[in-house]
Amino acid sequence: MTVRVVVADDQPVICAGFAALLDAQPDIDVVCTASNGRELVDAVSRHSPDVALVDVRMPVMDGIEATALITRTNSTRVLILTTFDLDEYVFDAIRAGASGFLLKDVTGDRLVEGVRLVADGSMLLGPAVSRRLVADFARRGTGLDPLLLESRGLSPREREVLLLLARGRSNQEISVALFIGVETVKSHVAEILRKLDLRDRIQAVVFAYENGLVIPGE
């Protein structure tokens, strides 16, 4: 299946370079580019891409505000581009609904892989950002509620998958840990998101830490 992408960056050379690299892949189609946040929001509204590759710092409307608008009303997943992996804007963007981030000096292979992963519903967070987010979620946690998952209708297997997902395990790693197929894992993840009314895996991680289902350092 072809992944449809919008690339947004106010630096023309970078924007064109990323767009050309992605468009050269047989399974990726760059449907539009944008030079600011407002153009990006309009492009997503017109084209409904699977993934928006978004620079944080853009004129007219920055990438964070654009991300919040996009994720509020569209199924498009946002992959943030940033210069520094500890850029405070990154945390704001993830809280606004972004599915992950990549550094601007990313290799071509990693960029392509990242777009495919995000399109497939995976989260893409560097270790430094993950640690900071976990610490933040832990501070805001409401404590363990053992009946919470049961009240939301999660089966015992779905609870196991959620806990592994919250610890950053990939579908393949969850598959190995629980001795089930990868497609079965994907099915469980989809049901977890549906039952908890969550958008994606990052929101599932937030849910698990905020509700004390996973304790930092476990």
N, C-alpha and C positions, 0 to 999 in steps of 0.2 A: 504494500500500500504506500502511495506517495505521501510524504510529509510536506505540507504546505507551510511556508515560512514567510514572515515579514521581518526585515532587518531595519533597525532604527539607530542611527548614529549621526551626529551633526558634523562629523569630519568626513567629507566626501570620499577621500581615498580609503579610509578604513571601512566605511559603509560599502563601497563598491567592491573592495577586496573580500570581505566576508560574504557578500552576496554572490560573487563569482565562484568562490570556493564551494559554497553550499549548493549552488545551482548546477555545478558540474557533477554532483552525485546523482546516480540513476534513480534514487528513491526520494530525492528532495527537490522541491520546486519553490523557488523564491518568487512569490507572487507580487511583491511590492517592496519598495524601500521608503524610508521616511527620514527627514532631517531634524525633526523636533517631536515633542510629545503629542502635540495636537494632531500633526499629520499621522502619527502612529495610531492614535485612537480612531481617527477617521478611516485609516487603511484597514484596521482590524474590523471595523463595522462593515466596510464594503466587502472585504474578501473572506472573513471568517477563517483565518489561517489556523493551523494546528499549534504552531509555536511562533511567538514573537521574540526575536533576539534584540534586547533593548539596552542601550547605553544609559547609565544613571544620569549623567550631567548633559542635559540638552536644553536649548532655549525654548521660549514660549511656554512649555510645560515640561517639567523634568520627568525622568523615567519612573520615579516613585509614584507621582500623581497619576501618570499614564497607566501604570501597572494596576493601581487601585481601581481606576475606571474600567479597565479592560476585564479584570477578573470579577468585577461586580456584575457584569452583564453579558459576558461571553465565556465560551468554553476554552478559548485560546489559552495556552500555557505560556508563561513568561519566563525567559531565561535572561538573567541580568548580566551585562558586561561591565566590569569595573577595573580600575587601575590597581587598587590595593585590596588584598583579601580581608583586611580588617577595617575597611571603609565603613563608617557608621551608616552611610546611605544604604549599604547592602542589607543590614538588619531591618531597616525601615521598609525596604523593598520586599523582603521576604514576608514581613508581617502584613504587607499590603496584598500579598497573594502570589508573589513570584514562586516559581517551582525550583529555583536554584540560581547559581551564578558561575561565571567563568571569568578569569582574568583576561585582560585585553592582549596579553602576550601569549595566549594559549596557542598550542600547535594546531595545525590544520586538522590533523586526525582527531585530536581531543575535541575540537569545536564540532566536528561532524558527529562524533560519538555522543557529545553532550546534547545536541539537538535531537538525535534519535532517542536517547534515554528519556528526555523530558516529554517528547511526543508520546512515548510509551507509558507515561504516567509515573516515572521514577523521579526521585528528588536528586538534586545535584548540589551538594554542599561541601566546601572544603573543610578540613579538620578544625582550623582555627575558628571559622564561623560556627561550626557545629558545637564546639565547646562553649562559646559565648552564648549561643541561643539556649543550650541546655541549662546553663547557669541562670539565665534570665527566666526561663520557664519555671525552674525550681523555686525561685524567689516568689513567684506568683502562684505557686501550687496551692491547692485547696485541701490537700490531704487525701489519703487513700480511702476510697469508697468501694468496698468489696462487692457491693450489689450493683454498682453502676453499669458494668458491662452486661450483666444479666438483665437489668431493667431495659437496656437498649436492644435486647433480643439477640445478642451475639452468642453463637454456639461455643462450646469449649474449644473447638479447633480454631475458630475465628479469633478467640481471645489469645491463643498461643501465637497465631500469626501476627496479631496486633503488637504483642509485646516484643517479638523479634523485629518487626518492622520499625518499632520505636527505638530500637537499639541500633538502627542503621543498617540492618541486614538487607541484602539484595534479594530478589525473587529466587535466584539460584541458591543462595546461602540458606534461605528459609526452606527451600525444597530439600536440601541435604539434611538440615537439622531435624525436619519433621518426617522425612522419608516419604514425601509426596511429590508429584510431578509439578513442574514449573507452571503449567497451564492451570493446575488446581490451585496453586498459590495465587495466581492472578485472579482467579474466580473468587477466592476468599477475600482478597484485598478489595475487590470491587464491592462485595457484599458488606464489608466493614465500613467502607466509605458511604455506602448507601444508608446503612442502618444508623450510623452516627451523624449523617447529614454533613459530611465533610467533602471538600473539593478534591483533595489529593493527598499524597503520602506525607507531605510536610505538615499539613493540617492534622493528620493522624498522629504524628510525632508530638506536635504541640498539645493535642488533646491528652495524650498519654502522660506527658510530664506535668501539665497543668493540673491534672486530676490525681496525681500521685500514683499512677499505675506503674510507672518506672521511676526509680530513684537514681539520681546522678551517682556514678561510681559503681553501680551494680555490675 
